[in-house]
Amino acid sequence: MPLGTLRPSPLVEQATDHLREQITGGHWPVGTKLPGENALAKTLGVGRSTVREALRALAGAGLVQARQGSGVFVVATVPAEDWPARLRRAAITDVYEVRLIVETQAARLAAARRTDDDVTALESALRARRDAAAGDTAADDAAGNAAFVDADIALHAMVVAAARNPVLSDLFGEFAPVLREHLIDLVDLLGLRAHDPNPGDEAHAGLVAAIARGDADAAGDILHAELAQTLAHLQRT
């Protein structure tokens, strides 16, 4: 399949698509060294910077790998599954195990790094969680459970934000939609709020208080225990 000169539109996307087609179509099998940037740029009719960006995109998809001093080589002919898709496919217990590890450390960091504004936001999020727990009388069970789960996740997101680590925040942001979907199903199907509309309130209040006073050990221990309890419940279902 000839590469062909590209049209003047989003050139990086076009270059990426053309090179991907060569790889996934078998023109360049695994182990093949790709032509150099100058050769690719000439063939595609673009600049070297465009080729460089396209190769970077292909590397991010797991198709090629740059080897210093040797060039760029094909390492796979099927793009790697992206992270959000993998999370959606993962078992909730697997996601929760990672959540436990990540959030426990986030709580410790939050206690060490929180600002006065963070404490105010955490206390507000705790009140919102309590309000959501008390608001079921105005909505059906499913809507009330969804509102409670949303408020719970928002509080946890504030804890992660107070850790002042953008990578942790981004990681939690990837987890949040998957957690929301599974937790709403869990609460609805098992009636987890049937006897206590605000489960975990004491633990969450203790978590916020520990972060506010800068007690990293207590914050980590409280959150670890809370999430471990939920994980154990998930593993039994």
C-alpha positions, 0 to 999 in steps of 0.5 A: 500500500503506497503512503501517498502525499497528504492533503493540507488538513490536520497533518499530524492526525493524517500522518498518524493514520497513514502510518498506523495503516501500514503497521496494522495492515501488515506492511511493516511487521513486528520487528521492522525498523521504520524509515527515518524521519526525513524519508517519512517526511518526504514520502508523506509530504510533511515536515519532520515535526509532523512525523515526529508527533505522529510517531509519538502518537503511535508509541503511545498506542503501543505500536512502535518503540524508539530505541536510542541510536537505532531508530524506531521499530514496530513492536505490535500490530494491534493498538493497546487498549486505552486506559478508560476502556480497560477500567470499564472492562475491569472487575470492580474488586480489582478497581477497588483494590487499586483505589484503596492503595491510591486513596490511603496514600492520598489521605496521608498526603492531604493531612500533610499538605492541606490548606485552610481552603482545603479544610473548608471544602472538605467540611462542605463536602461532608455536609453535602454527603449528609444532605444527600443521605437525608434527601431520599424523602424527596426522590425515589430510591434509585435517584436518592442512592445515585445522589448519595453516591455522587456526594460520597465520591465528591468528598473522596475527590476533595481528599485526593485534591488536598493531596496536591498531586495532579497525577493522583487527581487525574488517576482518581478522575479516571476511576470515578465514573467506573466507581460511580456506576458500580457503587450505584448498582451495589447500593440499589441491588443490595439495599445497603442504605435500607437500615442506615441512609448515611453509611460510613458517616462516622468514618468520613467525619473522622477522616475530615477531622484527621486531615484538618488537624494534620494527622496523616497516620489517622487519616490513612488508617481511617480511609484504609479501614473504610475502603477495606470494609467495602472491598470485603463486602464486594468480594462476598457478593 
